[in-house]
Structure formats: C-alpha cells, structure tokens
Amino acid sequence: MVELHEIEMKEVDAPSGSNTANTPTASKDEKKDSNTLTLDDIKEQVRTIEKAVNSKEPRFILRVLRALATTRKRLNEDVVRRLVCFYYGSNTSEREILLGFIQPVSQVYFDS
C-alpha cells in the first residue's frame, strides 16, 4: 500500500523586475498588441470571405459570422483607422473621406 505524505509549499517572492511602476507601460503594450491582433483577425476574415465567394461555400461565411461578435467588441478607432489606411492605400480621395468620419476618442466624449 502507498503511504501519503504531506508536503509543505514554500512561498516564492515576486521577481525583482516586476514592480508597479511598469504596469501602465505593460497595459499600453498589451492594448497595442490587442489592436494588432484585432487588425490581423479582420484581415483574415476578409480573406475568408473572399475564399467563400470564390468557392461558393457558405460554411466560410458562417465562420466569419460566428466571429463577428467578438470582433465588434474589440474594435476601436485605432483599428478602424488602420483598416481604412490599409485597404484604401492607393485611393487617397476615398481614404480621406472615410478618415474624416472617424473622430478621435476625445471628440466623441466632448460632443455628447
């Protein structure tokens, strides 16, 4: 028969490199990464829609529609601005018109 022994866990101190002064920088980098990930997800969804149109397969469109709710929650002004600049890179007149509709965050709160 096997005997069970209790083992005492030792407490580990936090690493010296992580302190509270670095948390605002870390959250800013995390948000930046979140924006980049959202942008990449949207680009992948556009490719999936193009694939669905070319192959006439509705399952690809359903995949994009399932991801639409989470994409909408992560969408912000920076991501929309980068999307417009990416997809309207050569057509400056249309790009400038669309960018005119995107208000900076500070203006949105003050206009209300």
C-alpha positions in Angstrom: 0.0 0.0 0.0 1.2 3.5 -0.8 1.7 6.0 2.1 0.7 9.6 1.6 2.9 12.3 3.0 2.1 16.0 3.3 4.5 18.4 1.5 4.7 21.9 2.7 4.7 24.6 -0.1 7.3 27.4 0.1 6.3 30.9 -0.7 8.0 32.5 -3.6 8.7 36.2 -3.8 7.8 38.2 -6.9 10.7 38.6 -9.4 12.6 41.8 -8.9 11.9 43.0 -12.4 8.2 43.3 -11.9 7.0 46.3 -9.9 4.0 48.5 -10.0 5.8 51.3 -12.0 5.9 49.1 -15.1 2.2 48.3 -15.1 1.0 51.3 -17.2 3.6 50.5 -19.8 2.7 46.9 -19.8 -1.0 47.7 -20.2 -0.2 50.1 -23.1 1.8 47.4 -24.8 -1.0 44.9 -24.2 -3.5 47.3 -25.8 -1.2 47.8 -28.7 -0.9 44.1 -29.2 -4.7 43.8 -28.9 -5.1 46.3 -31.7 -2.7 44.5 -33.8 -4.4 41.1 -33.2 -7.8 42.6 -34.0 -6.4 44.1 -37.2 -4.9 40.7 -38.2 -8.2 38.9 -37.3 -10.2 41.3 -39.5 -7.7 40.8 -42.4 -8.1 37.0 -42.0 -11.9 37.3 -42.0 -11.7 39.3 -45.2 -9.6 36.6 -46.8 -12.1 34.0 -45.6 -15.0 36.0 -47.2 -13.1 36.2 -50.5 -12.5 32.4 -50.3 -16.2 31.8 -49.7 -17.2 34.0 -52.7 -14.7 32.2 -55.0 -15.6 28.7 -53.9 -19.3 29.4 -53.3 -19.2 27.7 -49.9 -21.5 29.1 -47.2 -19.5 27.5 -44.4 -16.7 30.0 -44.7 -19.2 32.9 -44.3 -20.7 31.2 -41.3 -17.2 31.1 -39.7 -16.9 34.8 -40.2 -20.4 35.5 -38.8 -19.6 33.5 -35.7 -16.5 35.6 -35.0 -18.3 38.9 -35.7 -19.5 39.5 -32.1 -16.0 39.2 -30.6 -14.5 41.3 -33.4 -17.1 44.0 -32.8 -16.2 44.1 -29.0 -12.5 44.6 -29.8 -13.0 47.2 -32.5 -11.9 50.7 -31.7 -11.0 53.9 -33.5 -7.3 53.0 -34.0 -8.2 49.7 -35.6 -10.7 51.2 -38.0 -8.3 54.0 -39.0 -5.6 51.4 -39.7 -8.0 49.3 -41.7 -9.1 52.2 -43.9 -5.4 53.1 -44.5 -4.6 49.5 -45.4 -7.5 48.9 -47.8 -7.6 52.3 -49.3 -3.8 52.8 -49.6 -3.7 53.9 -53.2 -7.0 55.7 -53.5 -6.3 58.8 -51.4 -9.6 60.7 -52.1 -11.8 57.9 -50.8 -9.4 57.2 -47.9 -9.5 60.9 -46.7 -13.4 60.9 -46.9 -13.6 57.8 -44.8 -11.0 59.0 -42.3 -13.0 62.2 -41.9 -15.8 60.2 -40.4 -13.6 58.6 -37.8 -13.5 61.0 -34.8 -10.7 60.9 -32.2 -11.8 59.5 -28.9 -11.6 62.8 -27.1 -14.1 64.5 -29.6 -16.6 61.7 -29.2 -16.8 62.2 -25.4 -17.0 66.0 -25.6 -19.6 66.1 -28.3 -22.1 64.1 -26.3 
